[in-house]
Amino acid sequence: MHKPKEVHWKATLRILAYIKGFPGRGLLYKENGYLRIKAYLDSSYARDKGDMKSTSGYCPYVEGNLVT
């Protein structure tokens, strides 16, 4: 996400072309009857001694459906 390359852009375009080509197929989000937002986060603050870079990841859910 921080330093995308040309290969990432091409992959994104291929995914969007696939989704556009199959309008009946897509992501299904179910209704659970409540609005709850949860997010999970994992991070490492420069744990790698080789490059001393911090890393993190996250996944937010809305009504139990993963959105990112």
mmCIF file of the N, C-alpha and C atoms, coordinates in Angstrom:
data_MODEL
# 
_entry.id   MODEL 
# 
loop_
_atom_site.group_PDB 
_atom_site.id 
_atom_site.type_symbol 
_atom_site.label_atom_id 
_atom_site.label_alt_id 
_atom_site.label_comp_id 
_atom_site.label_asym_id 
_atom_site.label_entity_id 
_atom_site.label_seq_id 
_atom_site.pdbx_PDB_ins_code 
_atom_site.Cartn_x 
_atom_site.Cartn_y 
_atom_site.Cartn_z 
_atom_site.occupancy 
_atom_site.B_iso_or_equiv 
_atom_site.pdbx_formal_charge 
_atom_site.auth_seq_id 
_atom_site.auth_comp_id 
_atom_site.auth_asym_id 
_atom_site.auth_atom_id 
_atom_site.pdbx_PDB_model_num 
ATOM 1   N N  . MET A 1 1  ? 0.805   -1.182  0.000   1.00 0.00 ? 1  MET A N  1 
ATOM 2   C CA . MET A 1 1  ? 0.000   0.000   0.000   1.00 0.00 ? 1  MET A CA 1 
ATOM 3   C C  . MET A 1 1  ? 0.857   1.258   0.000   1.00 0.00 ? 1  MET A C  1 
ATOM 4   N N  . HIS A 1 2  ? 2.039   1.193   0.549   1.00 0.00 ? 2  HIS A N  1 
ATOM 5   C CA . HIS A 1 2  ? 2.848   2.391   0.698   1.00 0.00 ? 2  HIS A CA 1 
ATOM 6   C C  . HIS A 1 2  ? 3.672   2.696   -0.553  1.00 0.00 ? 2  HIS A C  1 
ATOM 7   N N  . LYS A 1 3  ? 4.072   1.659   -1.269  1.00 0.00 ? 3  LYS A N  1 
ATOM 8   C CA . LYS A 1 3  ? 4.871   1.856   -2.481  1.00 0.00 ? 3  LYS A CA 1 
ATOM 9   C C  . LYS A 1 3  ? 4.364   0.932   -3.582  1.00 0.00 ? 3  LYS A C  1 
ATOM 10  N N  . PRO A 1 4  ? 3.165   1.197   -4.101  1.00 0.00 ? 4  PRO A N  1 
ATOM 11  C CA . PRO A 1 4  ? 2.639   0.315   -5.148  1.00 0.00 ? 4  PRO A CA 1 
ATOM 12  C C  . PRO A 1 4  ? 3.463   0.420   -6.434  1.00 0.00 ? 4  PRO A C  1 
ATOM 13  N N  . LYS A 1 5  ? 3.538   -0.671  -7.131  1.00 0.00 ? 5  LYS A N  1 
ATOM 14  C CA . LYS A 1 5  ? 4.286   -0.743  -8.379  1.00 0.00 ? 5  LYS A CA 1 
ATOM 15  C C  . LYS A 1 5  ? 3.311   -0.892  -9.548  1.00 0.00 ? 5  LYS A C  1 
ATOM 16  N N  . GLU A 1 6  ? 3.847   -0.862  -10.749 1.00 0.00 ? 6  GLU A N  1 
ATOM 17  C CA . GLU A 1 6  ? 3.039   -1.013  -11.964 1.00 0.00 ? 6  GLU A CA 1 
ATOM 18  C C  . GLU A 1 6  ? 2.288   -2.345  -11.965 1.00 0.00 ? 6  GLU A C  1 
ATOM 19  N N  . VAL A 1 7  ? 2.921   -3.397  -11.459 1.00 0.00 ? 7  VAL A N  1 
ATOM 20  C CA . VAL A 1 7  ? 2.286   -4.710  -11.423 1.00 0.00 ? 7  VAL A CA 1 
ATOM 21  C C  . VAL A 1 7  ? 1.035   -4.692  -10.538 1.00 0.00 ? 7  VAL A C  1 
ATOM 22  N N  . HIS A 1 8  ? 1.037   -3.905  -9.475  1.00 0.00 ? 8  HIS A N  1 
ATOM 23  C CA . HIS A 1 8  ? -0.130  -3.802  -8.608  1.00 0.00 ? 8  HIS A CA 1 
ATOM 24  C C  . HIS A 1 8  ? -1.277  -3.092  -9.325  1.00 0.00 ? 8  HIS A C  1 
ATOM 25  N N  . TRP A 1 9  ? -0.954  -2.046  -10.065 1.00 0.00 ? 9  TRP A N  1 
ATOM 26  C CA . TRP A 1 9  ? -1.978  -1.317  -10.814 1.00 0.00 ? 9  TRP A CA 1 
ATOM 27  C C  . TRP A 1 9  ? -2.605  -2.228  -11.872 1.00 0.00 ? 9  TRP A C  1 
ATOM 28  N N  . LYS A 1 10 ? -1.784  -3.010  -12.573 1.00 0.00 ? 10 LYS A N  1 
ATOM 29  C CA . LYS A 1 10 ? -2.302  -3.926  -13.592 1.00 0.00 ? 10 LYS A CA 1 
ATOM 30  C C  . LYS A 1 10 ? -3.205  -4.987  -12.965 1.00 0.00 ? 10 LYS A C  1 
ATOM 31  N N  . ALA A 1 11 ? -2.820  -5.481  -11.809 1.00 0.00 ? 11 ALA A N  1 
ATOM 32  C CA . ALA A 1 11 ? -3.656  -6.475  -11.121 1.00 0.00 ? 11 ALA A CA 1 
ATOM 33  C C  . ALA A 1 11 ? -4.989  -5.867  -10.714 1.00 0.00 ? 11 ALA A C  1 
ATOM 34  N N  . THR A 1 12 ? -4.977  -4.621  -10.252 1.00 0.00 ? 12 THR A N  1 
ATOM 35  C CA . THR A 1 12 ? -6.209  -3.927  -9.878  1.00 0.00 ? 12 THR A CA 1 
ATOM 36  C C  . THR A 1 12 ? -7.130  -3.782  -11.077 1.00 0.00 ? 12 THR A C  1 
ATOM 37  N N  . LEU A 1 13 ? -6.573  -3.401  -12.219 1.00 0.00 ? 13 LEU A N  1 
ATOM 38  C CA . LEU A 1 13 ? -7.384  -3.257  -13.429 1.00 0.00 ? 13 LEU A CA 1 
ATOM 39  C C  . LEU A 1 13 ? -7.965  -4.593  -13.885 1.00 0.00 ? 13 LEU A C  1 
ATOM 40  N N  . ARG A 1 14 ? -7.204  -5.669  -13.746 1.00 0.00 ? 14 ARG A N  1 
ATOM 41  C CA . ARG A 1 14 ? -7.712  -7.002  -14.109 1.00 0.00 ? 14 ARG A CA 1 
ATOM 42  C C  . ARG A 1 14 ? -8.877  -7.403  -13.203 1.00 0.00 ? 14 ARG A C  1 
ATOM 43  N N  . ILE A 1 15 ? -8.762  -7.111  -11.928 1.00 0.00 ? 15 ILE A N  1 
ATOM 44  C CA . ILE A 1 15 ? -9.837  -7.440  -10.987 1.00 0.00 ? 15 ILE A CA 1 
ATOM 45  C C  . ILE A 1 15 ? -11.096 -6.647  -11.314 1.00 0.00 ? 15 ILE A C  1 
ATOM 46  N N  . LEU A 1 16 ? -10.935 -5.356  -11.579 1.00 0.00 ? 16 LEU A N  1 
ATOM 47  C CA . LEU A 1 16 ? -12.093 -4.525  -11.922 1.00 0.00 ? 16 LEU A CA 1 
ATOM 48  C C  . LEU A 1 16 ? -12.726 -4.959  -13.233 1.00 0.00 ? 16 LEU A C  1 
ATOM 49  N N  . ALA A 1 17 ? -11.920 -5.346  -14.215 1.00 0.00 ? 17 ALA A N  1 
ATOM 50  C CA . ALA A 1 17 ? -12.458 -5.840  -15.484 1.00 0.00 ? 17 ALA A CA 1 
ATOM 51  C C  . ALA A 1 17 ? -13.248 -7.132  -15.262 1.00 0.00 ? 17 ALA A C  1 
ATOM 52  N N  . TYR A 1 18 ? -12.754 -8.003  -14.398 1.00 0.00 ? 18 TYR A N  1 
ATOM 53  C CA . TYR A 1 18 ? -13.467 -9.241  -14.083 1.00 0.00 ? 18 TYR A CA 1 
ATOM 54  C C  . TYR A 1 18 ? -14.813 -8.941  -13.436 1.00 0.00 ? 18 TYR A C  1 
ATOM 55  N N  . ILE A 1 19 ? -14.820 -8.049  -12.461 1.00 0.00 ? 19 ILE A N  1 
ATOM 56  C CA . ILE A 1 19 ? -16.065 -7.703  -11.770 1.00 0.00 ? 19 ILE A CA 1 
ATOM 57  C C  . ILE A 1 19 ? -17.055 -7.081  -12.745 1.00 0.00 ? 19 ILE A C  1 
ATOM 58  N N  . LYS A 1 20 ? -16.579 -6.212  -13.622 1.00 0.00 ? 20 LYS A N  1 
ATOM 59  C CA . LYS A 1 20 ? -17.449 -5.570  -14.604 1.00 0.00 ? 20 LYS A CA 1 
ATOM 60  C C  . LYS A 1 20 ? -18.008 -6.585  -15.601 1.00 0.00 ? 20 LYS A C  1 
ATOM 61  N N  . GLY A 1 21 ? -17.231 -7.598  -15.931 1.00 0.00 ? 21 GLY A N  1 
ATOM 62  C CA . GLY A 1 21 ? -17.653 -8.617  -16.889 1.00 0.00 ? 21 GLY A CA 1 
ATOM 63  C C  . GLY A 1 21 ? -18.694 -9.584  -16.355 1.00 0.00 ? 21 GLY A C  1 
ATOM 64  N N  . PHE A 1 22 ? -18.839 -9.675  -15.052 1.00 0.00 ? 22 PHE A N  1 
ATOM 65  C CA . PHE A 1 22 ? -19.797 -10.586 -14.431 1.00 0.00 ? 22 PHE A CA 1 
ATOM 66  C C  . PHE A 1 22 ? -20.660 -9.815  -13.435 1.00 0.00 ? 22 PHE A C  1 
ATOM 67  N N  . PRO A 1 23 ? -21.626 -9.016  -13.933 1.00 0.00 ? 23 PRO A N  1 
ATOM 68  C CA . PRO A 1 23 ? -22.416 -8.171  -13.021 1.00 0.00 ? 23 PRO A CA 1 
ATOM 69  C C  . PRO A 1 23 ? -23.264 -8.961  -12.035 1.00 0.00 ? 23 PRO A C  1 
ATOM 70  N N  . GLY A 1 24 ? -23.597 -10.195 -12.326 1.00 0.00 ? 24 GLY A N  1 
ATOM 71  C CA . GLY A 1 24 ? -24.395 -10.999 -11.409 1.00 0.00 ? 24 GLY A CA 1 
ATOM 72  C C  . GLY A 1 24 ? -23.589 -11.565 -10.259 1.00 0.00 ? 24 GLY A C  1 
ATOM 73  N N  . ARG A 1 25 ? -22.304 -11.545 -10.406 1.00 0.00 ? 25 ARG A N  1 
ATOM 74  C CA . ARG A 1 25 ? -21.425 -12.052 -9.346  1.00 0.00 ? 25 ARG A CA 1 
ATOM 75  C C  . ARG A 1 25 ? -20.803 -10.869 -8.633  1.00 0.00 ? 25 ARG A C  1 
ATOM 76  N N  . GLY A 1 26 ? -20.626 -10.981 -7.397  1.00 0.00 ? 26 GLY A N  1 
ATOM 77  C CA . GLY A 1 26 ? -20.041 -9.879  -6.648  1.00 0.00 ? 26 GLY A CA 1 
ATOM 78  C C  . GLY A 1 26 ? -19.929 -10.252 -5.194  1.00 0.00 ? 26 GLY A C  1 
ATOM 79  N N  . LEU A 1 27 ? -19.852 -9.262  -4.379  1.00 0.00 ? 27 LEU A N  1 
ATOM 80  C CA . LEU A 1 27 ? -19.751 -9.480  -2.945  1.00 0.00 ? 27 LEU A CA 1 
ATOM 81  C C  . LEU A 1 27 ? -21.147 -9.485  -2.337  1.00 0.00 ? 27 LEU A C  1 
ATOM 82  N N  . LEU A 1 28 ? -21.383 -10.423 -1.483  1.00 0.00 ? 28 LEU A N  1 
ATOM 83  C CA . LEU A 1 28 ? -22.672 -10.531 -0.814  1.00 0.00 ? 28 LEU A CA 1 
ATOM 84  C C  . LEU A 1 28 ? -22.504 -10.118 0.639   1.00 0.00 ? 28 LEU A C  1 
ATOM 85  N N  . TYR A 1 29 ? -23.256 -9.118  1.022   1.00 0.00 ? 29 TYR A N  1 
ATOM 86  C CA . TYR A 1 29 ? -23.253 -8.675  2.414   1.00 0.00 ? 29 TYR A CA 1 
ATOM 87  C C  . TYR A 1 29 ? -24.600 -9.010  3.014   1.00 0.00 ? 29 TYR A C  1 
ATOM 88  N N  . LYS A 1 30 ? -24.575 -9.696  4.120   1.00 0.00 ? 30 LYS A N  1 
ATOM 89  C CA . LYS A 1 30 ? -25.832 -10.088 4.750   1.00 0.00 ? 30 LYS A CA 1 
ATOM 90  C C  . LYS A 1 30 ? -26.227 -9.095  5.826   1.00 0.00 ? 30 LYS A C  1 
ATOM 91  N N  . GLU A 1 31 ? -27.520 -8.959  6.023   1.00 0.00 ? 31 GLU A N  1 
ATOM 92  C CA . GLU A 1 31 ? -28.031 -8.077  7.062   1.00 0.00 ? 31 GLU A CA 1 
ATOM 93  C C  . GLU A 1 31 ? -28.199 -8.882  8.333   1.00 0.00 ? 31 GLU A C  1 
ATOM 94  N N  . ASN A 1 32 ? -27.649 -8.366  9.412   1.00 0.00 ? 32 ASN A N  1 
ATOM 95  C CA . ASN A 1 32 ? -27.698 -9.077  10.685  1.00 0.00 ? 32 ASN A CA 1 
ATOM 96  C C  . ASN A 1 32 ? -28.695 -8.491  11.663  1.00 0.00 ? 32 ASN A C  1 
ATOM 97  N N  . GLY A 1 33 ? -29.325 -7.385  11.310  1.00 0.00 ? 33 GLY A N  1 
ATOM 98  C CA . GLY A 1 33 ? -30.313 -6.789  12.195  1.00 0.00 ? 33 GLY A CA 1 
ATOM 99  C C  . GLY A 1 33 ? -29.729 -5.853  13.241  1.00 0.00 ? 33 GLY A C  1 
ATOM 100 N N  . TYR A 1 34 ? -28.461 -5.587  13.167  1.00 0.00 ? 34 TYR A N  1 
ATOM 101 C CA . TYR A 1 34 ? -27.833 -4.657  14.104  1.00 0.00 ? 34 TYR A CA 1 
ATOM 102 C C  . TYR A 1 34 ? -26.695 -3.962  13.367  1.00 0.00 ? 34 TYR A C  1 
ATOM 103 N N  . LEU A 1 35 ? -26.352 -2.807  13.833  1.00 0.00 ? 35 LEU A N  1 
ATOM 104 C CA . LEU A 1 35 ? -25.220 -2.088  13.239  1.00 0.00 ? 35 LEU A CA 1 
ATOM 105 C C  . LEU A 1 35 ? -24.079 -2.110  14.241  1.00 0.00 ? 35 LEU A C  1 
ATOM 106 N N  . ARG A 1 36 ? -23.123 -2.951  13.943  1.00 0.00 ? 36 ARG A N  1 
ATOM 107 C CA . ARG A 1 36 ? -21.955 -3.070  14.807  1.00 0.00 ? 36 ARG A CA 1 
ATOM 108 C C  . ARG A 1 36 ? -20.708 -2.958  13.932  1.00 0.00 ? 36 ARG A C  1 
ATOM 109 N N  . ILE A 1 37 ? -19.793 -2.147  14.358  1.00 0.00 ? 37 ILE A N  1 
ATOM 110 C CA . ILE A 1 37 ? -18.544 -1.981  13.642  1.00 0.00 ? 37 ILE A CA 1 
ATOM 111 C C  . ILE A 1 37 ? -17.419 -2.492  14.533  1.00 0.00 ? 37 ILE A C  1 
ATOM 112 N N  . LYS A 1 38 ? -16.649 -3.425  13.995  1.00 0.00 ? 38 LYS A N  1 
ATOM 113 C CA . LYS A 1 38 ? -15.498 -3.971  14.714  1.00 0.00 ? 38 LYS A CA 1 
ATOM 114 C C  . LYS A 1 38 ? -14.280 -3.834  13.816  1.00 0.00 ? 38 LYS A C  1 
ATOM 115 N N  . ALA A 1 39 ? -13.139 -3.664  14.422  1.00 0.00 ? 39 ALA A N  1 
ATOM 116 C CA . ALA A 1 39 ? -11.896 -3.622  13.665  1.00 0.00 ? 39 ALA A CA 1 
ATOM 117 C C  . ALA A 1 39 ? -10.821 -4.347  14.459  1.00 0.00 ? 39 ALA A C  1 
ATOM 118 N N  . TYR A 1 40 ? -10.015 -5.107  13.759  1.00 0.00 ? 40 TYR A N  1 
ATOM 119 C CA . TYR A 1 40 ? -8.906  -5.813  14.363  1.00 0.00 ? 40 TYR A CA 1 
ATOM 120 C C  . TYR A 1 40 ? -7.614  -5.259  13.777  1.00 0.00 ? 40 TYR A C  1 
ATOM 121 N N  . LEU A 1 41 ? -6.627  -5.065  14.628  1.00 0.00 ? 41 LEU A N  1 
ATOM 122 C CA . LEU A 1 41 ? -5.373  -4.450  14.222  1.00 0.00 ? 41 LEU A CA 1 
ATOM 123 C C  . LEU A 1 41 ? -4.215  -5.245  14.793  1.00 0.00 ? 41 LEU A C  1 
ATOM 124 N N  . ASP A 1 42 ? -3.191  -5.400  13.977  1.00 0.00 ? 42 ASP A N  1 
ATOM 125 C CA . ASP A 1 42 ? -1.961  -6.040  14.428  1.00 0.00 ? 42 ASP A CA 1 
ATOM 126 C C  . ASP A 1 42 ? -0.805  -5.159  13.961  1.00 0.00 ? 42 ASP A C  1 
ATOM 127 N N  . SER A 1 43 ? 0.108   -4.889  14.836  1.00 0.00 ? 43 SER A N  1 
ATOM 128 C CA . SER A 1 43 ? 1.224   -4.026  14.444  1.00 0.00 ? 43 SER A CA 1 
ATOM 129 C C  . SER A 1 43 ? 2.520   -4.491  15.093  1.00 0.00 ? 43 SER A C  1 
ATOM 130 N N  . SER A 1 44 ? 3.596   -4.137  14.452  1.00 0.00 ? 44 SER A N  1 
ATOM 131 C CA . SER A 1 44 ? 4.933   -4.435  14.948  1.00 0.00 ? 44 SER A CA 1 
ATOM 132 C C  . SER A 1 44 ? 5.762   -3.172  14.786  1.00 0.00 ? 44 SER A C  1 
ATOM 133 N N  . TYR A 1 45 ? 6.272   -2.660  15.859  1.00 0.00 ? 45 TYR A N  1 
ATOM 134 C CA . TYR A 1 45 ? 7.025   -1.417  15.837  1.00 0.00 ? 45 TYR A CA 1 
ATOM 135 C C  . TYR A 1 45 ? 8.511   -1.700  15.673  1.00 0.00 ? 45 TYR A C  1 
ATOM 136 N N  . ALA A 1 46 ? 8.960   -1.726  14.435  1.00 0.00 ? 46 ALA A N  1 
ATOM 137 C CA . ALA A 1 46 ? 10.379  -1.906  14.091  1.00 0.00 ? 46 ALA A CA 1 
ATOM 138 C C  . ALA A 1 46 ? 10.966  -3.157  14.726  1.00 0.00 ? 46 ALA A C  1 
ATOM 139 N N  . ARG A 1 47 ? 10.215  -4.235  14.701  1.00 0.00 ? 47 ARG A N  1 
ATOM 140 C CA . ARG A 1 47 ? 10.703  -5.485  15.287  1.00 0.00 ? 47 ARG A CA 1 
ATOM 141 C C  . ARG A 1 47 ? 11.784  -6.129  14.414  1.00 0.00 ? 47 ARG A C  1 
ATOM 142 N N  . ASP A 1 48 ? 11.721  -5.902  13.101  1.00 0.00 ? 48 ASP A N  1 
ATOM 143 C CA . ASP A 1 48 ? 12.719  -6.465  12.199  1.00 0.00 ? 48 ASP A CA 1 
ATOM 144 C C  . ASP A 1 48 ? 14.015  -5.662  12.323  1.00 0.00 ? 48 ASP A C  1 
ATOM 145 N N  . LYS A 1 49 ? 15.029  -6.268  12.862  1.00 0.00 ? 49 LYS A N  1 
ATOM 146 C CA . LYS A 1 49 ? 16.298  -5.560  13.088  1.00 0.00 ? 49 LYS A CA 1 
ATOM 147 C C  . LYS A 1 49 ? 17.019  -5.262  11.774  1.00 0.00 ? 49 LYS A C  1 
ATOM 148 N N  . GLY A 1 50 ? 16.647  -5.946  10.689  1.00 0.00 ? 50 GLY A N  1 
ATOM 149 C CA . GLY A 1 50 ? 17.310  -5.729  9.409   1.00 0.00 ? 50 GLY A CA 1 
ATOM 150 C C  . GLY A 1 50 ? 16.969  -4.396  8.780   1.00 0.00 ? 50 GLY A C  1 
ATOM 151 N N  . ASP A 1 51 ? 15.698  -4.026  8.770   1.00 0.00 ? 51 ASP A N  1 
ATOM 152 C CA . ASP A 1 51 ? 15.326  -2.760  8.123   1.00 0.00 ? 51 ASP A CA 1 
ATOM 153 C C  . ASP A 1 51 ? 14.706  -1.756  9.084   1.00 0.00 ? 51 ASP A C  1 
ATOM 154 N N  . MET A 1 52 ? 14.418  -2.163  10.317  1.00 0.00 ? 52 MET A N  1 
ATOM 155 C CA . MET A 1 52 ? 13.863  -1.281  11.351  1.00 0.00 ? 52 MET A CA 1 
ATOM 156 C C  . MET A 1 52 ? 12.588  -0.552  10.902  1.00 0.00 ? 52 MET A C  1 
ATOM 157 N N  . LYS A 1 53 ? 11.749  -1.240  10.126  1.00 0.00 ? 53 LYS A N  1 
ATOM 158 C CA . LYS A 1 53 ? 10.491  -0.651  9.674   1.00 0.00 ? 53 LYS A CA 1 
ATOM 159 C C  . LYS A 1 53 ? 9.333   -1.186  10.497  1.00 0.00 ? 53 LYS A C  1 
ATOM 160 N N  . SER A 1 54 ? 8.382   -0.325  10.766  1.00 0.00 ? 54 SER A N  1 
ATOM 161 C CA . SER A 1 54 ? 7.166   -0.745  11.448  1.00 0.00 ? 54 SER A CA 1 
ATOM 162 C C  . SER A 1 54 ? 6.199   -1.328  10.424  1.00 0.00 ? 54 SER A C  1 
ATOM 163 N N  . THR A 1 55 ? 5.473   -2.335  10.829  1.00 0.00 ? 55 THR A N  1 
ATOM 164 C CA . THR A 1 55 ? 4.472   -2.946  9.957   1.00 0.00 ? 55 THR A CA 1 
ATOM 165 C C  . THR A 1 55 ? 3.154   -3.023  10.707  1.00 0.00 ? 55 THR A C  1 
ATOM 166 N N  . SER A 1 56 ? 2.067   -3.010  9.961   1.00 0.00 ? 56 SER A N  1 
ATOM 167 C CA . SER A 1 56 ? 0.756   -3.156  10.583  1.00 0.00 ? 56 SER A CA 1 
ATOM 168 C C  . SER A 1 56 ? -0.226  -3.719  9.576   1.00 0.00 ? 56 SER A C  1 
ATOM 169 N N  . GLY A 1 57 ? -1.317  -4.241  10.079  1.00 0.00 ? 57 GLY A N  1 
ATOM 170 C CA . GLY A 1 57 ? -2.396  -4.757  9.256   1.00 0.00 ? 57 GLY A CA 1 
ATOM 171 C C  . GLY A 1 57 ? -3.701  -4.564  9.992   1.00 0.00 ? 57 GLY A C  1 
ATOM 172 N N  . TYR A 1 58 ? -4.792  -4.471  9.253   1.00 0.00 ? 58 TYR A N  1 
ATOM 173 C CA . TYR A 1 58 ? -6.084  -4.257  9.886   1.00 0.00 ? 58 TYR A CA 1 
ATOM 174 C C  . TYR A 1 58 ? -7.186  -4.883  9.053   1.00 0.00 ? 58 TYR A C  1 
ATOM 175 N N  . CYS A 1 59 ? -8.306  -5.175  9.681   1.00 0.00 ? 59 CYS A N  1 
ATOM 176 C CA . CYS A 1 59 ? -9.483  -5.661  8.964   1.00 0.00 ? 59 CYS A CA 1 
ATOM 177 C C  . CYS A 1 59 ? -10.738 -5.171  9.694   1.00 0.00 ? 59 CYS A C  1 
ATOM 178 N N  . PRO A 1 60 ? -11.434 -4.205  9.093   1.00 0.00 ? 60 PRO A N  1 
ATOM 179 C CA . PRO A 1 60 ? -12.681 -3.700  9.697   1.00 0.00 ? 60 PRO A CA 1 
ATOM 180 C C  . PRO A 1 60 ? -13.887 -4.493  9.205   1.00 0.00 ? 60 PRO A C  1 
ATOM 181 N N  . TYR A 1 61 ? -14.835 -4.666  10.091  1.00 0.00 ? 61 TYR A N  1 
ATOM 182 C CA . TYR A 1 61 ? -16.085 -5.352  9.786   1.00 0.00 ? 61 TYR A CA 1 
ATOM 183 C C  . TYR A 1 61 ? -17.245 -4.423  10.082  1.00 0.00 ? 61 TYR A C  1 
ATOM 184 N N  . VAL A 1 62 ? -18.251 -4.425  9.213   1.00 0.00 ? 62 VAL A N  1 
ATOM 185 C CA . VAL A 1 62 ? -19.500 -3.700  9.452   1.00 0.00 ? 62 VAL A CA 1 
ATOM 186 C C  . VAL A 1 62 ? -20.604 -4.735  9.415   1.00 0.00 ? 62 VAL A C  1 
ATOM 187 N N  . GLU A 1 63 ? -21.324 -4.861  10.513  1.00 0.00 ? 63 GLU A N  1 
ATOM 188 C CA . GLU A 1 63 ? -22.384 -5.863  10.671  1.00 0.00 ? 63 GLU A CA 1 
ATOM 189 C C  . GLU A 1 63 ? -21.874 -7.267  10.363  1.00 0.00 ? 63 GLU A C  1 
ATOM 190 N N  . GLY A 1 64 ? -20.639 -7.558  10.758  1.00 0.00 ? 64 GLY A N  1 
ATOM 191 C CA . GLY A 1 64 ? -20.089 -8.896  10.562  1.00 0.00 ? 64 GLY A CA 1 
ATOM 192 C C  . GLY A 1 64 ? -19.539 -9.152  9.179   1.00 0.00 ? 64 GLY A C  1 
ATOM 193 N N  . ASN A 1 65 ? -19.542 -8.148  8.291   1.00 0.00 ? 65 ASN A N  1 
ATOM 194 C CA . ASN A 1 65 ? -19.049 -8.294  6.928   1.00 0.00 ? 65 ASN A CA 1 
ATOM 195 C C  . ASN A 1 65 ? -17.724 -7.559  6.781   1.00 0.00 ? 65 ASN A C  1 
ATOM 196 N N  . LEU A 1 66 ? -16.714 -8.279  6.295   1.00 0.00 ? 66 LEU A N  1 
ATOM 197 C CA . LEU A 1 66 ? -15.409 -7.674  6.077   1.00 0.00 ? 66 LEU A CA 1 
ATOM 198 C C  . LEU A 1 66 ? -15.517 -6.654  4.952   1.00 0.00 ? 66 LEU A C  1 
ATOM 199 N N  . VAL A 1 67 ? -15.046 -5.421  5.193   1.00 0.00 ? 67 VAL A N  1 
ATOM 200 C CA . VAL A 1 67 ? -15.180 -4.370  4.182   1.00 0.00 ? 67 VAL A CA 1 
ATOM 201 C C  . VAL A 1 67 ? -13.863 -3.928  3.580   1.00 0.00 ? 67 VAL A C  1 
ATOM 202 N N  . THR A 1 68 ? -12.731 -4.250  4.181   1.00 0.00 ? 68 THR A N  1 
ATOM 203 C CA . THR A 1 68 ? -11.439 -3.877  3.608   1.00 0.00 ? 68 THR A CA 1 
ATOM 204 C C  . THR A 1 68 ? -10.450 -5.015  3.828   1.00 0.00 ? 68 THR A C  1 
# 
